[in-house]
Structures are given as structure tokens and as C-alpha cells.
Amino acid sequence: MKDFNYYAPTEVVFGEKSEEQVAKLVRKYGGTKVLVHYGGGSAVRSGLVEKVCSLLQDEGIGFITLGGVVPNPRLSLVHKGIDICRKEGVDFILAIGGGSVIDSSKAIAYGVCYDGEVWDFYLGKAKPERMLPVASVLTIPAAGSEMSEASVITNEDGDVKLGYSNDLSRPRFAIMNPVAPSPCHPIRLRRASPT
């Protein structure tokens, strides 16, 4: 047997229909106005983004949506997210997707609380003192970023891809539904079979 230390401050919520707990978890971790951040693709086609927004609304939690995350998430979308969060008074970021969406969410969360350029963190020019809380609803198994302190962002200016790690960015919770709907069987299109 080998000795090891295991550090996992992220609350993992695992199980069928676990996404139905999202609004109560956002409230538990202090969220009152949420940026729902996603890529598109399966998160939209499956109805998961729509369902999460509906659950937030039912709980009386305000939200703004920002889609468009692509693999190797872009700094330009991070800048857009920072601007939206500041303008709308967002205090919590909820990523719906995989690693790229979570990484983009972390970068936005850093940037909202920083007066300078968020890219400074990735260049090693600055260290964040605080950031908005981040959480995730996964659409793929084992993205990694849902429990880690790391994020990777691509700056289109020069096509530079850099990572940054800071314990502040560990997500507050990660929702993992092992039987989540696929794009072929979306949430919103489920109907009772005719008899």
C-alpha cells in the first residue's frame, strides 16, 4: 500500500437527476445572480441548459446566459463574460459542459474581481486575491477541471495557450449525472409512449 494525501474541497453531487439540485446548491454557496456559461452543442440540444435555467428561475435566482465556448477556450469570450458579469451584477458562475467551459468560467471569475487584464494571471504577472465562486454541471465524464485548481485559456493574439493554477478556483460543487440525457434523447422532448 502507498501513502497518499487526498484533497477534494469540491462538493460532488453524483446520481440520476442530480442536476435537479442545482438551484439549491447555488443558493447554498451564496449565489444570487448567476452567469450560466456553456458551449452549445450537447448542453443545448439535450435541453440541459434550458432545464438548469428553469430550475434557477423556480428558485428565484436571477441568471444571464453566455454560450459559445469552444475547445481551447478563447480569451475574447472570457473578456465578454467579464463585461457581462460586471454590468449585470453577477456573483456566481455556473459552467454547463466539460473542461473548456469550466476553464473559461474560472478565467471569467478571476477577471471580474481584478482591475487589470485577466491574462496577467496566465502570464504570471499577477496573482488573484479573490474571484467569483464557480461550479459545474458536467456533460461529459471526468473532465478534470470540475475539481481542480487549474484552467487553460487560448489568447487569439498570437495563438498562445497558457494554463494557470490557483486553489481559489476549485469549483464549489460539481454535479455529475451518469445517465444524463444525450442529444438524441433530450430532456424537453421526452414524452409518454402512446398505448
PASEBA-1860 file (N, C-alpha, C; in nm, 3 decimals):
! residues 195
1> MKDFNYYA> 0.085/-0.119/0.000/0.000/0.000/0.000/0.089/0.124/0.000 ~ 0.048/0.224/-0.077/0.123/0.350/-0.085/0.050/0.458/-0.007 ~ 0.127/0.542/0.060/0.070/0.656/0.133/0.031/0.765/0.034 ~ -0.076/0.835/0.064/-0.114/0.949/-0.020/-0.201/1.044/0.058 ~ -0.206/1.167/0.012/-0.298/1.268/0.064/-0.402/1.294/-0.042 ~ -0.526/1.311/-0.002/-0.634/1.338/-0.097/-0.705/1.465/-0.054 ~ -0.704/1.565/-0.142/-0.764/1.695/-0.110/-0.872/1.724/-0.212 ~ -0.998/1.727/-0.171/-1.108/1.747/-0.264/-1.215/1.834/-0.200
9> PTEVVFGE> -1.191/1.966/-0.196/-1.290/2.055/-0.132/-1.417/2.074/-0.212 ~ -1.419/2.032/-0.338/-1.538/2.045/-0.422/-1.645/1.945/-0.376 ~ -1.767/1.994/-0.357/-1.878/1.903/-0.324/-1.923/1.833/-0.451 ~ -1.913/1.702/-0.454/-1.954/1.624/-0.571/-2.094/1.571/-0.546 ~ -2.184/1.600/-0.639/-2.322/1.554/-0.630/-2.342/1.459/-0.748 ~ -2.348/1.331/-0.719/-2.348/1.227/-0.822/-2.478/1.150/-0.816 ~ -2.539/1.128/-0.931/-2.657/1.043/-0.935/-2.755/1.085/-1.042 ~ -2.847/0.995/-1.068/-2.952/1.022/-1.167/-3.035/1.142/-1.123
17> KSEEQVAK> -3.059/1.232/-1.213/-3.135/1.355/-1.189/-3.066/1.449/-1.090 ~ -2.936/1.433/-1.069/-2.863/1.518/-0.974/-2.867/1.665/-1.014 ~ -2.885/1.693/-1.143/-2.892/1.833/-1.188/-3.012/1.906/-1.128 ~ -3.111/1.832/-1.079/-3.228/1.896/-1.021/-3.196/1.966/-0.888 ~ -3.077/1.942/-0.834/-3.035/2.008/-0.710/-2.960/2.139/-0.734 ~ -2.941/2.176/-0.862/-2.851/2.286/-0.895/-2.889/2.418/-0.829 ~ -3.015/2.454/-0.830/-3.054/2.584/-0.775/-3.031/2.590/-0.624 ~ -3.064/2.484/-0.554/-3.042/2.481/-0.409/-2.893/2.487/-0.376
25> LVRKYGGT> -2.809/2.425/-0.459/-2.665/2.429/-0.437/-2.609/2.569/-0.466 ~ -2.658/2.633/-0.571/-2.615/2.770/-0.599/-2.647/2.859/-0.480 ~ -2.768/2.846/-0.428/-2.807/2.926/-0.312/-2.722/2.892/-0.189 ~ -2.696/2.763/-0.169/-2.613/2.719/-0.055/-2.475/2.786/-0.057 ~ -2.421/2.805/-0.177/-2.287/2.864/-0.189/-2.293/3.014/-0.219 ~ -2.405/3.077/-0.191/-2.413/3.222/-0.191/-2.452/3.289/-0.320 ~ -2.489/3.213/-0.421/-2.524/3.273/-0.550/-2.661/3.337/-0.549 ~ -2.669/3.461/-0.596/-2.799/3.530/-0.611/-2.823/3.576/-0.755
33> KVLVHYGG> -2.715/3.591/-0.832/-2.725/3.626/-0.974/-2.616/3.547/-1.046 ~ -2.656/3.460/-1.137/-2.567/3.359/-1.193/-2.540/3.384/-1.342 ~ -2.414/3.367/-1.380/-2.381/3.355/-1.522/-2.383/3.207/-1.554 ~ -2.477/3.166/-1.640/-2.484/3.028/-1.688/-2.400/3.024/-1.815 ~ -2.286/2.956/-1.807/-2.186/2.956/-1.914/-2.180/2.818/-1.978 ~ -2.181/2.813/-2.109/-2.184/2.684/-2.179/-2.125/2.700/-2.318 ~ -2.110/2.588/-2.385/-2.055/2.592/-2.520/-2.164/2.601/-2.625 ~ -2.253/2.510/-2.620/-2.355/2.495/-2.724/-2.376/2.346/-2.737
41> GSAVRSGL> -2.373/2.297/-2.857/-2.374/2.152/-2.878/-2.469/2.076/-2.789 ~ -2.416/1.973/-2.724/-2.500/1.880/-2.648/-2.567/1.946/-2.528 ~ -2.503/2.045/-2.466/-2.565/2.110/-2.350/-2.695/2.179/-2.387 ~ -2.702/2.229/-2.509/-2.825/2.294/-2.558/-2.920/2.191/-2.617 ~ -2.870/2.105/-2.706/-2.957/2.007/-2.773/-3.026/1.912/-2.676 ~ -2.958/1.878/-2.568/-3.017/1.785/-2.470/-3.124/1.850/-2.385 ~ -3.128/1.984/-2.385/-3.223/2.055/-2.301/-3.168/2.087/-2.164 ~ -3.041/2.054/-2.138/-2.984/2.073/-2.005/-2.973/2.221/-1.968
49> VEKVCSLL> -2.929/2.305/-2.061/-2.919/2.449/-2.032/-3.057/2.504/-1.999 ~ -3.154/2.469/-2.079/-3.292/2.514/-2.056/-3.344/2.467/-1.920 ~ -3.314/2.342/-1.885/-3.362/2.287/-1.758/-3.296/2.359/-1.640 ~ -3.165/2.380/-1.647/-3.095/2.448/-1.539/-3.149/2.589/-1.520 ~ -3.169/2.660/-1.630/-3.224/2.796/-1.621/-3.363/2.796/-1.559 ~ -3.443/2.698/-1.594/-3.577/2.686/-1.538/-3.572/2.659/-1.387 ~ -3.479/2.574/-1.345/-3.463/2.544/-1.202/-3.418/2.668/-1.125 ~ -3.326/2.745/-1.182/-3.282/2.869/-1.118/-3.399/2.966/-1.104
57> QDEGIGFI> -3.476/2.978/-1.212/-3.590/3.070/-1.212/-3.692/3.028/-1.106 ~ -3.719/2.898/-1.097/-3.816/2.848/-0.998/-3.770/2.877/-0.855 ~ -3.639/2.884/-0.833/-3.584/2.910/-0.701/-3.570/3.060/-0.673 ~ -3.605/3.141/-0.774/-3.595/3.286/-0.758/-3.454/3.340/-0.770 ~ -3.368/3.267/-0.840/-3.230/3.309/-0.861/-3.217/3.369/-1.001 ~ -3.170/3.493/-1.008/-3.152/3.557/-1.137/-3.036/3.496/-1.213 ~ -3.042/3.504/-1.345/-2.933/3.448/-1.425/-2.922/3.520/-1.560 ~ -2.803/3.510/-1.616/-2.771/3.558/-1.750/-2.701/3.441/-1.819
65> TLGGVVPN> -2.724/3.420/-1.947/-2.658/3.311/-2.017/-2.550/3.363/-2.111 ~ -2.445/3.284/-2.124/-2.338/3.312/-2.221/-2.288/3.180/-2.276 ~ -2.321/3.155/-2.402/-2.274/3.035/-2.470/-2.154/3.068/-2.557 ~ -2.118/2.971/-2.639/-2.013/2.995/-2.738/-1.874/2.946/-2.703 ~ -1.859/2.875/-2.589/-1.726/2.823/-2.557/-1.690/2.713/-2.657 ~ -1.566/2.717/-2.704/-1.514/2.617/-2.797/-1.397/2.545/-2.732 ~ -1.357/2.430/-2.786/-1.236/2.366/-2.733/-1.119/2.465/-2.737 ~ -1.030/2.456/-2.640/-0.925/2.555/-2.622/-0.990/2.692/-2.606
73> PRLSLVHK> -1.060/2.714/-2.495/-1.145/2.832/-2.478/-1.068/2.962/-2.499 ~ -1.137/3.058/-2.559/-1.075/3.181/-2.608/-1.083/3.296/-2.507 ~ -0.976/3.373/-2.504/-0.967/3.489/-2.417/-1.072/3.593/-2.454 ~ -1.106/3.605/-2.581/-1.206/3.706/-2.622/-1.342/3.678/-2.558 ~ -1.381/3.550/-2.546/-1.508/3.517/-2.480/-1.497/3.540/-2.329 ~ -1.381/3.516/-2.273/-1.358/3.547/-2.131/-1.380/3.696/-2.107 ~ -1.324/3.780/-2.193/-1.343/3.925/-2.180/-1.492/3.962/-2.187 ~ -1.562/3.898/-2.280/-1.706/3.924/-2.294/-1.779/3.884/-2.165
81> GIDICRKE> -1.744/3.769/-2.110/-1.807/3.722/-1.986/-1.779/3.814/-1.869 ~ -1.657/3.865/-1.860/-1.622/3.959/-1.752/-1.709/4.084/-1.762 ~ -1.721/4.138/-1.884/-1.802/4.259/-1.904/-1.948/4.235/-1.865 ~ -2.003/4.120/-1.907/-2.143/4.088/-1.876/-2.162/4.077/-1.724 ~ -2.072/4.006/-1.657/-2.083/3.986/-1.512/-2.079/4.118/-1.437 ~ -1.989/4.206/-1.477/-1.979/4.335/-1.410/-2.105/4.419/-1.434 ~ -2.150/4.421/-1.557/-2.268/4.501/-1.592/-2.393/4.450/-1.523 ~ -2.408/4.319/-1.512/-2.530/4.258/-1.460/-2.525/4.227/-1.310
89> GVDFILAI> -2.412/4.251/-1.245/-2.402/4.223/-1.102/-2.399/4.076/-1.069 ~ -2.339/3.996/-1.154/-2.330/3.851/-1.133/-2.238/3.823/-1.014 ~ -2.280/3.728/-0.930/-2.197/3.691/-0.814/-2.164/3.542/-0.809 ~ -2.197/3.468/-0.915/-2.172/3.323/-0.918/-2.167/3.278/-1.064 ~ -2.075/3.189/-1.096/-2.064/3.139/-1.233/-2.088/2.989/-1.235 ~ -2.182/2.947/-1.318/-2.218/2.807/-1.331/-2.184/2.759/-1.471 ~ -2.090/2.667/-1.479/-2.048/2.610/-1.606/-2.132/2.486/-1.637 ~ -2.186/2.480/-1.757/-2.258/2.360/-1.802/-2.181/2.306/-1.922
97> GGGSVIDS> -2.112/2.196/-1.901/-2.033/2.140/-2.010/-1.917/2.059/-1.957 ~ -1.806/2.066/-2.031/-1.685/1.993/-1.994/-1.573/2.087/-1.955 ~ -1.450/2.040/-1.974/-1.334/2.112/-1.927/-1.318/2.251/-1.985 ~ -1.345/2.269/-2.113/-1.327/2.401/-2.174/-1.422/2.504/-2.115 ~ -1.547/2.464/-2.092/-1.645/2.556/-2.033/-1.606/2.591/-1.890 ~ -1.560/2.492/-1.815/-1.521/2.517/-1.677/-1.398/2.608/-1.673 ~ -1.301/2.584/-1.762/-1.181/2.669/-1.767/-1.216/2.813/-1.801 ~ -1.305/2.831/-1.897/-1.349/2.965/-1.935/-1.420/3.032/-1.818
105> SKAIAYGV> -1.501/2.956/-1.745/-1.573/3.009/-1.629/-1.476/3.056/-1.521 ~ -1.372/2.977/-1.497/-1.272/3.014/-1.396/-1.202/3.145/-1.436 ~ -1.167/3.156/-1.564/-1.099/3.278/-1.609/-1.190/3.400/-1.594 ~ -1.317/3.386/-1.627/-1.413/3.496/-1.608/-1.421/3.533/-1.461 ~ -1.428/3.430/-1.374/-1.439/3.453/-1.230/-1.318/3.528/-1.175 ~ -1.199/3.498/-1.228/-1.080/3.574/-1.190/-1.094/3.719/-1.234 ~ -1.131/3.737/-1.360/-1.130/3.870/-1.421/-1.229/3.968/-1.362 ~ -1.345/3.918/-1.320/-1.447/4.006/-1.264/-1.395/4.079/-1.140
113> CYDGEVWD> -1.311/4.012/-1.063/-1.262/4.066/-0.936/-1.125/4.131/-0.947 ~ -1.080/4.157/-1.069/-0.945/4.210/-1.090/-0.953/4.335/-1.176 ~ -0.882/4.440/-1.135/-0.887/4.566/-1.209/-0.802/4.564/-1.336 ~ -0.707/4.472/-1.343/-0.619/4.465/-1.460/-0.670/4.369/-1.567 ~ -0.579/4.327/-1.652/-0.608/4.232/-1.760/-0.599/4.090/-1.706 ~ -0.705/4.011/-1.721/-0.709/3.875/-1.668/-0.595/3.789/-1.721 ~ -0.546/3.817/-1.839/-0.435/3.741/-1.899/-0.308/3.753/-1.814 ~ -0.301/3.857/-1.729/-0.186/3.874/-1.640/-0.164/3.750/-1.554
121> FYLGKAKP> -0.272/3.685/-1.510/-0.258/3.566/-1.427/-0.191/3.453/-1.504 ~ -0.231/3.437/-1.629/-0.177/3.328/-1.711/-0.033/3.355/-1.752 ~ 0.005/3.482/-1.757/0.143/3.521/-1.787/0.232/3.519/-1.664 ~ 0.173/3.501/-1.547/0.249/3.502/-1.423/0.284/3.640/-1.373 ~ 0.214/3.742/-1.424/0.241/3.880/-1.383/0.164/3.921/-1.259 ~ 0.063/3.847/-1.222/-0.021/3.882/-1.108/-0.078/3.755/-1.046 ~ -0.123/3.768/-0.921/-0.192/3.659/-0.851/-0.323/3.713/-0.800 ~ -0.432/3.638/-0.818/-0.562/3.688/-0.772/-0.573/3.684/-0.620
129> ERMLPVAS> -0.639/3.785/-0.567/-0.667/3.787/-0.423/-0.803/3.725/-0.395 ~ -0.891/3.731/-0.494/-1.023/3.671/-0.480/-1.081/3.649/-0.620 ~ -1.192/3.578/-0.625/-1.262/3.555/-0.751/-1.406/3.517/-0.720 ~ -1.491/3.524/-0.820/-1.629/3.478/-0.801/-1.629/3.327/-0.783 ~ -1.724/3.273/-0.707/-1.734/3.128/-0.697/-1.781/3.067/-0.828 ~ -1.728/2.948/-0.856/-1.758/2.874/-0.978/-1.810/2.736/-0.939 ~ -1.902/2.682/-1.018/-1.949/2.545/-1.001/-1.979/2.488/-1.139 ~ -2.004/2.357/-1.145/-2.025/2.297/-1.277/-2.134/2.191/-1.276
137> VLTIPAAG> -2.198/2.180/-1.391/-2.288/2.070/-1.422/-2.224/2.002/-1.542 ~ -2.170/1.884/-1.522/-2.094/1.818/-1.628/-2.182/1.755/-1.734 ~ -2.132/1.761/-1.857/-2.199/1.693/-1.968/-2.115/1.578/-2.021 ~ -1.992/1.566/-1.969/-1.905/1.454/-2.006/-1.842/1.400/-1.878 ~ -1.804/1.271/-1.878/-1.743/1.216/-1.757/-1.599/1.262/-1.741 ~ -1.560/1.289/-1.618/-1.420/1.312/-1.584/-1.351/1.419/-1.666 ~ -1.409/1.537/-1.670/-1.343/1.648/-1.740/-1.214/1.686/-1.669 ~ -1.212/1.673/-1.538/-1.094/1.706/-1.458/-1.102/1.844/-1.397
145> SEMSEASV> -1.139/1.942/-1.477/-1.144/2.080/-1.430/-1.252/2.102/-1.325 ~ -1.348/2.010/-1.316/-1.459/2.026/-1.221/-1.416/2.015/-1.075 ~ -1.295/1.963/-1.050/-1.246/1.954/-0.912/-1.106/2.011/-0.896 ~ -1.048/2.060/-1.002/-0.909/2.105/-0.996/-0.898/2.256/-0.975 ~ -0.774/2.298/-0.953/-0.744/2.441/-0.935/-0.690/2.503/-1.063 ~ -0.691/2.429/-1.172/-0.627/2.474/-1.296/-0.728/2.517/-1.403 ~ -0.683/2.606/-1.489/-0.758/2.639/-1.610/-0.659/2.672/-1.720 ~ -0.701/2.649/-1.844/-0.618/2.675/-1.962/-0.698/2.761/-2.058
153> ITNEDGDV> -0.640/2.870/-2.103/-0.707/2.964/-2.193/-0.616/2.991/-2.313 ~ -0.677/3.014/-2.429/-0.603/3.048/-2.551/-0.625/3.194/-2.585 ~ -0.517/3.267/-2.597/-0.520/3.407/-2.641/-0.505/3.407/-2.793 ~ -0.610/3.452/-2.862/-0.608/3.451/-3.008/-0.499/3.542/-3.065 ~ -0.458/3.641/-2.987/-0.349/3.730/-3.029/-0.217/3.654/-3.015 ~ -0.174/3.595/-3.121/-0.053/3.514/-3.120/-0.081/3.366/-3.103 ~ -0.208/3.330/-3.086/-0.249/3.190/-3.069/-0.168/3.123/-2.957 ~ -0.165/3.190/-2.841/-0.089/3.142/-2.726/-0.183/3.074/-2.627
161> KLGYSNDL> -0.151/2.952/-2.591/-0.233/2.874/-2.497/-0.155/2.857/-2.367 ~ -0.211/2.910/-2.256/-0.142/2.903/-2.128/-0.236/2.855/-2.018 ~ -0.179/2.792/-1.919/-0.255/2.747/-1.804/-0.220/2.827/-1.680 ~ -0.314/2.828/-1.587/-0.290/2.893/-1.458/-0.358/2.810/-1.350 ~ -0.289/2.794/-1.238/-0.343/2.717/-1.125/-0.344/2.801/-1.000 ~ -0.457/2.799/-0.931/-0.469/2.867/-0.803/-0.583/2.800/-0.727 ~ -0.559/2.770/-0.601/-0.658/2.697/-0.522/-0.790/2.772/-0.509 ~ -0.789/2.903/-0.530/-0.913/2.980/-0.526/-1.016/2.930/-0.627
169> SRPRFAIM> -0.967/2.873/-0.737/-1.057/2.841/-0.848/-1.120/2.702/-0.840 ~ -1.096/2.629/-0.732/-1.162/2.498/-0.721/-1.313/2.520/-0.715 ~ -1.388/2.453/-0.803/-1.534/2.473/-0.803/-1.597/2.437/-0.669 ~ -1.704/2.510/-0.634/-1.775/2.485/-0.508/-1.847/2.351/-0.512 ~ -1.907/2.320/-0.628/-1.971/2.190/-0.643/-1.962/2.145/-0.788 ~ -1.975/2.014/-0.806/-1.976/1.954/-0.939/-2.090/1.853/-0.943 ~ -2.184/1.876/-1.034/-2.298/1.786/-1.049/-2.267/1.687/-1.161 ~ -2.280/1.558/-1.130/-2.247/1.452/-1.225/-2.363/1.354/-1.233
177> NPVAPSPC> -2.434/1.359/-1.343/-2.545/1.266/-1.368/-2.495/1.160/-1.465 ~ -2.475/1.035/-1.417/-2.419/0.931/-1.504/-2.515/0.885/-1.613 ~ -2.642/0.921/-1.600/-2.740/0.884/-1.703/-2.802/1.009/-1.763 ~ -2.722/1.113/-1.775/-2.770/1.239/-1.831/-2.819/1.217/-1.973 ~ -2.919/1.293/-2.015/-2.974/1.277/-2.149/-2.871/1.310/-2.256 ~ -2.880/1.242/-2.365/-2.792/1.269/-2.479/-2.865/1.360/-2.577 ~ -2.794/1.415/-2.676/-2.861/1.497/-2.777/-2.969/1.421/-2.853 ~ -2.955/1.287/-2.854/-3.055/1.206/-2.925/-3.182/1.185/-2.841
185> HPIRLRRA> -3.170/1.206/-2.711/-3.284/1.187/-2.620/-3.294/1.307/-2.527 ~ -3.331/1.422/-2.581/-3.329/1.544/-2.500/-3.434/1.545/-2.389 ~ -3.404/1.621/-2.285/-3.495/1.636/-2.171/-3.629/1.689/-2.217 ~ -3.628/1.796/-2.295/-3.753/1.863/-2.326/-3.841/1.786/-2.425 ~ -3.787/1.682/-2.489/-3.866/1.609/-2.586/-3.916/1.474/-2.534 ~ -3.892/1.443/-2.409/-3.939/1.316/-2.353/-4.090/1.320/-2.341 ~ -4.153/1.220/-2.392/-4.298/1.209/-2.389/-4.337/1.066/-2.348 ~ -4.455/1.053/-2.293/-4.506/0.921/-2.262/-4.534/0.847/-2.392
193> SPT> -4.504/0.718/-2.394/-4.531/0.640/-2.514/-4.679/0.619/-2.531 ~ -4.728/0.628/-2.657/-4.871/0.602/-2.681/-4.904/0.456/-2.652 ~ -5.023/0.431/-2.599/-5.060/0.292/-2.567/-5.142/0.231/-2.677
END
